[in-house]
Amino acid sequence: MKYQHLFVHFEHDDGNPANVSFEMLGEARRLMDDFNRKYSLNEKVIAIILGHNTKPLCEKAIHAGADAVIFADHPELRYPKIMLDTKVICSIVRDRKTVAKAVEVSEDYEKPRYMFFGADAIGRHLSSTVLAELESGLASDVNKLVVDDVIITHEHKTKGKPEKYEKISFMYRPDFSGFLWTQILCLDNKNPEIASEFSPQACSIIPGVFQPVIDKSRKGNIVEYEPTFAGKDLRIRITKREIIKSEVPLEDYNVVVAFGRGIKDAPESNIKLIEQFAKVLNAEVAISLPLSKQPYPVSQSIKSTYFIPARVVGTSGKKIKPKLYVAIGISGAAQHIIGMKESEFVVSINPDPDAPIKDESDVYIQGRMEDVLPALIDSVKKLKGGK
């Protein structure tokens, strides 16, 4: 078989693992265990770790679900450099001898069957350059995975004839509305006129979607890969590196008040009302993604304070878990839910009785924010005054 195994890019920051690395390995373990039972095969989960002095991460990757780890240790790999990391990852997964040291591979092995990356600032970029180099497809921001066979009839890929595709990764992600699901498949061209194969079937996975599964009794192979660099590979140098603190540290607050497009009837006055409500709760203010696109006419001060990416909660922003999360005028698209679903207690205010946010709420108040918030503000002030 030319294409075998599931490779996971294990992301870390100078030796500190990203949570999504453990989450991806947990899902990879589940997926490949099911895959091997279904197809009577014995394919493996292989973690790839790039960095400097990162060998201690290898055992952590195995405990999290990897059957084997291939790591590259070099000072030039200490911090992410997309093109350099792309070259090393592609070299590893194409090198049959290296992969064969980690797991059993067929004589005609060429590339992975599947690959996972984190859908974050590093993984989104790296996955696109790796898959371009490997000449295959990529699904981004995935939050559900199923492997199955499927019969497809397609004008171009199958020349209008039904063709069976086996071991296909069905990669699910919310569509751009946030309320419908999209299936993404990476399929070979079986039309003889344009015949070509595409592997690996790869995706970037949304952080916080899958659960890590840690088993410290797990054992696995650890293989070191020694990268070689040409002069042009080292044209980019990191001379200084600083961690920039978040402009709005939502994750540090016990109470977060978030608003969405429900402000549309009177954006300026509604935001001022939300400001008052957040103030009496000692809360920070967040927004849903559409608000960062500045869809409504408001004053420059409000626009620059609130309609900014640093306040976005969801897959395109932050994942937070405050003690209290108040969603005002937010319908509840899947991308937003992923960012706040671990909140301890959720209150939502929305006039639509069928809004999806209702299913995520501990308390749901059906009504217009213009009517509900003044009453809540008065009630909170009275409670505080009574202490």
N, C-alpha and C positions, 0 to 999 in steps of 0.2 A: 504493500500500500504506500503510495507516494505521500499521503497526508495522514498524520497520526498525532494523537495526544492534544491536550489542552494546555496552552502556555499562559501563565498569568504574570503580568508585569507587577512586581512587588515594589510599590512606591514608598519612599521614606524621605525624611528631611535630615540629612547628615546623621543617619543612624537611628532616627526616631520614626518608627513605622506610622504610616497613615492608616487610619481606621479602615478605610475602604480596601486596603490590601488584605486584611483579615476577612472582611466581608466577601470579597471576590473569591478568596480561597475556600470559604465555607460553601458558597454556591457552586464553585467548580467541583468540589468534592461530591456534593449531592448530584450534580448533573452527570458527572462521569460514572458514579456508582450506578445510577439508573441506566446510563448508556451501555455500560458493560453487561448488565443483566439483560437488557433488551436485545442486544446484538451478539451476545456470547463472545465478547472480546475482552481484552485486558489492557485498555489504553489508560494512560496516566495523566495526573495533574503535575505540571512542572512549573515551578516559580523561577522567574528570572530576576536577579538582584544586581543592580549596578551601583557602584559607589567606591568609597575608600574606607578601609578598616571596618567593613560591614559583615564579615563572616559570622559574628554572633547572631545576625538576623536570620541566618539560614535555618537554624533549629526552630526559631519562632515560626517561620513559614511552614515547616514540616508539621509542627504542632497544630497549625491552623488548617491543615488539609492537603498540603503538597506531598506527593510521593517522592519527589526529587527536587533539588534546587541546583540551578546553574548560576554561579555568581562571577562577576568580573570586578576585580579590585585594582584600582589605579587612581593616583592623585587627581588626574584629569577628570575622573568620573565622580568626584566628591559631590559636586552640585550639578543640577540638571543643565545640560546643554543639548538642546533638542536634536540638532543634526548629528552630533557626536554619539548621543545615546541611540539614535536611530540606526546608525552604522553598526554599533556593537550588538544591539538586539537582533538586527537582521542577520548579522554574521553568525550569531549563536544559533538561531533557529534553522539556518540553512546548513549548518555544519553537522553532517551526519555523525562524524566521529565523536564530536563533543556530546551530542544528544545520546549517542549509544553508550557513553560512559555513565549516563544518568539512568536511562531506562532502555528496555529492549525496543529496537526499531527494525523495520523491514529493510531488505537490501536496497530497495528502490526509494527509500525515504527522501523527500525533498523539502517539505515544509510542514508546519503544524496543521492540524485539522481545525482547531479553534484557538482564538486568543482573546484575553480579557485585559482591559485597561480601566483605570478609574476615570470617571467623568468629572474631573476637576480641572483646575487651571493647567496642570502639568499633563495629565493623562489625555485630555481632549486634543491637545496639540501633538503630543508624541504619537498617539494612536493613528492620527491622520498621516503623519510622515512615514511611519513604519508600514502602514498598509499600502501607501502609494509605492513605496520601495518594493514591497512584496507582490505588487500588482494584483490586489484583491480588494474586496469591498469592506465597508465599515458602517455599522449602525451606532449612532450616538445616543447617549442618555437612556440606556435601556434599564428597565426595572422588572422584567420577567423573561425567563428563558425556558424553552422546551425544545427537545430534540425529537424529531419524528420523520417519517417518510411522507412524501406528498406527490400527487400526480398533477402536473402543470401542463396547460395548453397555452402557448404564447406565440404571437405572430412572429416575433424575431428569435427568441431563445430556442423554441422548439419547431419553428417553421409551421406553426399551426397544428402540429400533431401532439397528442397526449404523450408525455414522457414522465417516467417515474424518477424522482430524485430521492436518494436515500441519505439518512443521517444528517438531515438539514436542521440547522439551528433556527428556530422561530424566535426572533428577537423582538420583544414588545416594548413600545414606548408610547407615552401620551402624544397625541397629535398637537398641533399648535393651538388648538382651541382649549386644550387641557381636559376635555370631557370625553373624547373618543380615543380608542386604542388603535395604534398602527402596528401591523406585523411587517417586519423587514426580513427578507430572505436573501442570502447570497448564493445565487444559482449559476451553474455552468451554462455556457452556450452550447446546446446540443444540436443546433442547426448546423448541418455540415458546411454550409457556406461561410459561417463565422465561428466555427467550433473553437472553444477555449475553455479552460478550467480556472476556477477562482478559489483559491485557498491561501490562507486560512479564512474561515468565517469568523469575523471579529466584531467586537463591540466595546464601547466604553459604558461602564456601569455606574449608575447614580449612587453616590455615597449615602449610606443610611438605609438602603432598601433591603439588603440581605443580612442575615444574622451570621456572625462568625461562629465557628464550632471549634473550640480549642480542646485538644487532647494531648497532654504532655507525655503520654506513653507512646505516641506515634514515632516511628523510625523511618528514615529515608536516606537516599543517596545525596551526597553533596559533592558537586563537581566544580572546580575552578576553571574558568576560561580566561586565557591570557590575551587581551586585545592588543592589536598592533595599530599604530596610527601613522598616517602620512603627515607631512608638514601642513598641508592644507586643512587637515582635520582639526588642527590646534590653532587656527586663526582667531578663534574667539577665546578670550581669557577673562576670567572673573577676578578682578583686582580688589573688589570690596563688596561685601554683602551685608545688608541690614534687613531685619524683619520689620516691616512696616505695620504698626498697630492699626487695627480697624478704625475707620473714621467714625463709625457708630457701633460700639461694642454691644450689640443686641444680646449676645450670649452671656453677658455679665449681669443681666437684669432678671429679677424674679417675676416681674410683671411686664408684659409687652402688649401694647395696644396697636393693632394693625388695621389699616383701611385699604379698600380697593375701589373699583369703579363705581361703587354705590354712592360716591360723593358727587356724582355728575350733575345733579339738579342744581346745586349751588356749591361748587368746589371750594371757593375761598372761605365762605362762612362755615361750611361743614368741617373743613380742616381746622379752623379756629376752635370749633366746638370739640373736636377730637383732642386738640391740644389741651383744652381745659380738663377734659376727662382724664387724660394721661397724667396731668399734673396732680390731680387729687389722689390718684392711685400710686404716685411715685413711679410711674412707668416710663419706658422708652417707647418711641413710636416706630412702627415698621410699615411696610407697604407690600402690596402684591406686585408682581413683575410688570403688568401693563402700566402702572403709574410711573415707573422709571422712564417710560417713553414720553413722558410729559404730554399726555393726551388732552389736558384741559387748560384753558386760559386762567392763570393765577398770577399773583404778583411775583416779581423776581425773588423776593426774600423767601416766600413759601416754596417756590420752585427749587431754589438752591438748597433749601433746608430739608425738604421732604422727598422731592421727585428725583432721588439719587440712587444709584445701584447699591450703595452701602446699606440701605434700609430694606432691601428686597429679601423676603423670606421665600424659600422654595428651591427647586433644583438649579435655578439660575442665580441663586443668592445664598442665603445662610440657612443652616439647619439648626434650630434652637429648641430648647426644652425648658421653658420657664415654668414656674409654679402656676401662673395664671396667664392665659393667652386670650385676648379679646379680639375677635374678628368682626370688623364693622364694614358692612357693604362689600363683603368678599363672598363670591359665589361658591368657591371651593374647587377650583381646577386641580387636577391630580398633581401638577407640578408644585402648587402651593402647599397642598396637604402634606407632601413628603417633607417639607421644611418645618412643619409645626406639629406633626402628629404625636410626638413624644412629650408634648406639654402635659403637665399634671392635671390641669383643669382648663377646659375650653368653654368660653361663652361667646356666642355669635349673635349678631344683630343683623337681620335681613328681612325685607318685606316679602320675599319669595318663599312660600312654604315648601317648595320642592328644590330649593338650593342644595347642592351636594354637601355644603359645609354643615348642614343640619345633622348629617350622620356622624360627623366627627365631634359633635358638641356635647358637653355635659349639660349645658343650659342653652336653649335656643329661644331667642326673643324675636317673634315675628312682628316687624314694624319698621317704620322709617327712622333712620338715625336722628333726623331733625326732631322727632317726637320722643324718642327713647332716651337719648343722651342727656337732655336737660333734667329729666326725672332721676336718672342714675347719678348725675353729678350732685344734685340736691341731697339724695339719699346718702351718698358717701360722705358728704360734708357733715350731715347730721350725725352719722355714726362716729365720725372722728371727733366731733364736738362733744359727744356724750361720754368720751373716755376720760 
